Amino acid sequence: MTLHELRPRALPSAMSPQPSLQPSPTVQRLAHWAQAAPLQIALRHRRQGEWYAWRWIDVLREVEQLAAGLRQQGFSARSRLAVSGAYETDLLLLSLAAQASGGTVVGVPRPASSAALVAQLQTLRPTHGFVQDRRDLPHWQGCHEQGAGLRVLITAQPPLVDSGPLPVLGISHLLGERPSPTTLFGLPAGSDATLLWVEEGTDWEAGLEVILGQWLSSGQALAFPESPGSAARDRRAVAPTGLLLSSARLQVLAQEIEARLPPPCSWRRRLCDWTIEQPRRGLRRLLKQRVQRLLGFENLRSIWQAPNHTQAHHPWTLEPGKDVA
């Protein structure tokens, strides 16, 4: 079981009826980028087969609207939002909105069973919840009957059936008239723009803190796949410059790379091994670049790793001398 908690210091005056309190550092950084680079791409996410992008000003506006929607649902500085599912645009924006309202955000792994989820929620005592995957709704709705303390459950999509005694709202209900951030953008060929790639979920204990911290500290755009199953395809489409993944996910990625390489002892595998021995020389460099394009790593410059938990990266990801930081 892995749980993680983010505790903002205070409620931002711009988004709250209590102007005497100071904005949290997270919300301050968001406001900084919305002012310093309002039209620069902040988020990219594949949805229903299309790539969409949010500019920094779009992100700030949606966070403001979501914060107002949360307050209408009784969310306050004493409230706690539990989030569960894949890290993607809706989950991040709602988490920022909860912090903007002065509340606490906790990450909950996807439940293996209703009983396991009840035990977690009885420990965390969240007042509000966000479920990214609609298939998990029955587990969460069952927790309401077990006295988990939830008042409202929010989903990425509107519920298909009546939710029963626990109110279930689609995130669009909190947004009202969405300011249309879903304008299709492409990353220009040869662009110097940086793009951090995330293919993680709330099973990553420190994930929310790491993602928000790296994103809002650097001002680099974040990109998310449409689903965990499409991560390899979507990564090839955007060719990120950085990987923002847990150690466990990096190990899985290394296994996926090995599975895509030719079988050991085959002539094609011997060619790959010969290429990787000295990848900067002549034909070997061309071969490595071709493999990296197939994996979505042709622009990769850095891989984030947790402090004091570094591990050797797979030789087909980074060029020698690139950052592992």
C-alpha positions in Angstrom: 0.0 0.0 0.0 1.4 3.4 -0.9 -0.1 6.7 0.2 1.2 10.2 -0.4 0.1 13.6 1.0 0.6 17.1 -0.2 0.0 19.9 2.3 -0.1 23.4 1.0 0.6 26.1 3.5 -2.4 28.4 2.9 -5.3 29.4 0.7 -4.5 31.8 -2.3 -6.3 35.1 -1.9 -7.1 35.2 -5.6 -9.1 32.0 -5.5 -10.7 32.3 -2.0 -13.0 34.4 0.0 -10.3 34.6 2.7 -7.8 37.2 1.3 -5.8 37.3 4.5 -4.1 34.0 3.8 -1.1 33.7 1.5 -1.0 31.5 -1.7 0.7 28.2 -1.4 4.1 27.9 -3.1 2.7 25.5 -5.7 0.0 28.0 -6.7 2.4 30.8 -6.7 4.6 29.0 -9.2 1.6 28.3 -11.4 0.7 32.0 -11.3 4.3 32.9 -12.2 4.3 30.8 -15.4 0.9 32.0 -16.4 2.2 35.6 -16.2 5.7 35.0 -17.6 4.8 32.6 -20.4 1.0 32.7 -20.8 0.9 31.3 -24.4 3.6 28.7 -23.9 2.4 25.0 -23.9 2.2 23.6 -20.4 0.3 20.3 -20.9 -0.1 17.9 -23.7 -2.5 14.9 -23.5 -3.8 12.5 -26.1 -7.6 12.1 -25.8 -9.8 9.9 -28.1 -7.0 9.7 -30.6 -6.2 13.4 -30.8 -3.4 15.4 -29.2 -4.5 18.5 -27.2 -2.6 21.1 -25.4 -3.1 23.6 -22.5 -1.2 26.8 -22.4 -0.1 28.2 -19.0 -2.9 30.7 -19.0 -5.4 27.9 -19.8 -4.1 25.9 -16.8 -4.5 28.9 -14.4 -8.0 29.6 -15.6 -9.1 25.9 -15.3 -7.6 25.7 -11.8 -9.5 28.8 -10.8 -12.8 27.4 -12.1 -12.2 24.0 -10.5 -11.4 25.7 -7.2 -14.7 27.6 -7.4 -16.5 24.4 -8.2 -14.9 22.5 -5.3 -15.9 25.2 -2.9 -19.5 24.9 -4.1 -19.3 21.3 -3.1 -18.2 22.2 0.4 -14.4 22.0 -0.1 -12.5 24.2 2.3 -9.1 24.6 4.0 -10.2 21.7 6.4 -11.0 19.4 3.5 -9.0 16.5 2.0 -9.2 15.3 -1.6 -8.2 11.7 -2.4 -7.2 11.2 -6.0 -6.8 7.8 -7.7 -5.9 6.7 -11.2 -3.4 7.7 -14.0 -1.6 10.9 -13.7 -3.1 13.1 -16.4 -4.5 16.5 -17.0 -7.7 16.3 -15.1 -6.1 14.8 -12.0 -3.3 17.4 -11.9 -5.6 20.4 -12.5 -8.1 19.2 -9.8 -5.2 18.6 -7.4 -4.0 22.1 -8.0 -7.5 23.4 -7.4 -7.7 21.6 -4.1 -4.4 23.2 -3.0 -5.6 26.6 -4.3 -8.6 26.2 -1.9 -6.3 25.5 1.0 -7.1 21.8 1.3 -5.0 18.7 1.3 -4.4 16.2 -1.6 -3.7 12.5 -1.0 -2.8 9.9 -3.7 -4.6 6.5 -3.4 -3.5 3.5 -5.5 -6.1 1.9 -7.6 -8.0 -0.5 -5.3 -7.5 -4.2 -5.6 -10.8 -4.7 -3.8 -13.5 -2.7 -2.0 -12.2 -3.9 1.3 -8.7 -2.7 0.7 -10.0 0.7 -0.4 -12.2 1.0 2.7 -9.2 0.4 4.9 -7.2 3.1 3.1 -10.0 5.7 3.2 -10.8 5.0 6.9 -7.2 5.9 7.6 -7.0 9.0 5.3 -10.6 10.2 6.0 -10.9 12.2 2.8 -14.0 14.5 2.4 -13.9 14.4 -1.4 -12.6 11.9 -4.0 -11.5 11.9 -7.6 -11.6 8.6 -9.6 -9.9 8.8 -13.0 -11.1 5.3 -14.2 -14.8 4.8 -14.2 -14.3 1.1 -13.6 -13.2 1.9 -10.0 -16.5 3.7 -9.2 -18.2 0.6 -7.6 -15.4 0.2 -5.1 -15.6 3.9 -4.1 -19.4 3.9 -3.9 -19.3 0.9 -1.7 -17.0 2.7 0.7 -19.7 5.3 1.4 -21.8 2.6 3.1 -18.8 1.6 5.2 -18.5 5.1 6.8 -15.4 6.2 4.9 -16.5 9.9 5.3 -16.7 10.8 1.6 -19.2 13.6 0.8 -18.7 13.9 -3.0 -17.0 11.7 -5.6 -15.7 13.3 -8.8 -15.0 11.4 -12.0 -13.2 12.2 -15.3 -16.4 11.2 -17.1 -20.0 11.7 -16.0 -21.4 8.5 -14.3 -23.5 6.3 -16.5 -26.1 5.4 -13.9 -27.5 6.8 -10.7 -24.8 6.9 -8.1 -27.1 6.2 -5.1 -26.5 7.9 -1.7 -23.0 9.2 -2.6 -23.1 12.1 -5.0 -21.0 11.4 -8.1 -20.1 14.4 -10.4 -18.3 14.5 -13.7 -15.4 17.0 -13.6 -17.2 19.0 -16.3 -19.8 19.8 -13.6 -17.2 21.7 -11.6 -15.9 23.5 -14.7 -19.2 24.8 -16.0 -18.4 26.5 -19.3 -15.0 25.1 -20.2 -12.7 27.8 -21.7 -11.8 25.5 -24.5 -8.2 24.7 -23.8 -8.4 21.7 -26.0 -7.0 23.4 -29.1 -4.9 21.0 -31.1 -1.2 21.9 -31.1 1.8 20.3 -32.7 5.4 20.4 -31.5 7.2 22.2 -34.4 9.8 20.1 -36.2 13.3 21.0 -34.9 11.8 22.9 -32.0 14.0 23.5 -28.9 10.9 23.1 -26.7 11.4 20.6 -23.8 8.7 18.0 -23.0 8.6 15.9 -19.9 6.9 12.5 -20.4 4.8 10.9 -17.6 3.2 7.4 -17.9 2.5 6.8 -14.2 -0.5 6.5 -11.8 -1.2 7.1 -8.1 0.5 3.8 -7.3 3.7 5.9 -7.4 3.9 7.1 -3.8 5.7 10.3 -4.4 4.4 10.8 -7.9 2.1 13.8 -7.4 4.7 15.8 -5.4 7.5 14.9 -7.9 5.4 15.7 -11.0 4.1 19.1 -9.7 7.5 20.0 -8.4 9.5 19.3 -11.6 6.8 20.8 -13.8 6.2 24.0 -11.9 9.9 24.6 -11.0 11.2 24.1 -14.6 8.3 25.5 -16.6 8.7 22.6 -19.0 5.6 21.1 -20.6 4.2 17.8 -19.4 2.9 15.1 -21.8 0.6 12.2 -21.0 -0.5 9.1 -23.0 -4.1 8.4 -23.7 -4.0 5.3 -21.6 -1.3 3.0 -20.0 -1.8 0.6 -22.9 -1.0 3.3 -25.5 2.0 4.7 -23.7 4.6 3.3 -26.1 2.7 4.5 -29.2 2.0 7.9 -27.8 5.6 8.4 -26.6 6.8 7.8 -30.2 4.3 10.5 -31.3 5.7 13.3 -29.1 9.4 12.2 -28.8 9.9 13.7 -25.3 13.1 15.4 -24.2 12.8 14.1 -20.6 11.4 11.1 -18.7 9.7 11.7 -15.4 9.1 8.2 -14.1 9.5 6.2 -10.9 12.3 3.6 -10.5 9.7 0.8 -10.8 8.4 2.2 -14.1 11.9 2.7 -15.5 12.5 -1.0 -14.8 9.3 -1.9 -16.6 10.4 0.4 -19.5 13.8 -1.4 -19.7 11.9 -4.8 -19.9 9.7 -3.4 -22.7 12.8 -2.3 -24.6 14.3 -5.7 -24.3 11.1 -7.3 -25.5 11.1 -5.2 -28.6 14.8 -6.0 -29.5 15.6 -9.0 -31.7 16.0 -12.4 -29.9 19.3 -13.0 -28.2 21.9 -14.8 -30.3 20.2 -13.8 -33.6 22.2 -11.9 -36.2 20.0 -8.8 -35.7 20.6 -8.9 -32.0 24.3 -9.2 -32.5 24.0 -6.1 -34.8 22.2 -4.2 -32.0 24.9 -5.2 -29.5 27.6 -4.1 -31.9 25.9 -0.8 -32.4 25.5 0.0 -28.7 29.2 -0.7 -28.0 30.3 2.4 -29.8 27.0 4.2 -30.7 28.6 7.5 -31.8 30.6 6.1 -34.7 29.4 6.1 -38.4 26.9 3.4 -39.2 26.4 2.5 -35.6 25.1 6.0 -34.8 22.6 5.8 -37.7 21.4 2.4 -36.5 21.0 3.7 -32.9 19.1 6.7 -34.1 16.7 4.5 -36.0 16.0 2.3 -33.0 15.6 5.4 -30.7 13.0 6.8 -33.1 11.1 3.5 -33.0 11.1 3.8 -29.1 10.3 7.5 -29.0 13.7 8.5 -27.6 15.3 10.4 -30.4 15.0 13.7 -28.5 15.7 12.3 -25.1 18.1 14.4 -23.0 17.4 13.5 -19.4 15.9 11.0 -17.1 14.7 12.0 -13.6 15.6 9.8 -10.8 14.9 10.0 -7.1 17.7 11.3 -4.9 19.8 8.5 -3.4 18.0 6.0 -5.7 19.9 6.1 -9.0 20.1 3.2 -11.3 21.7 2.5 -14.6 19.5 3.6 -17.5 19.0 1.3 -20.5 21.6 1.9 -23.2 19.0 2.5 -25.9 17.4 5.5 -24.0 20.1 8.1 -23.5 23.2 9.1 -25.5 26.4 8.8 -23.4 27.0 12.0 -21.5 23.3 13.0 -21.2 21.8 13.7 -17.8 20.3 11.3 -15.3 19.2 13.7 -12.7 
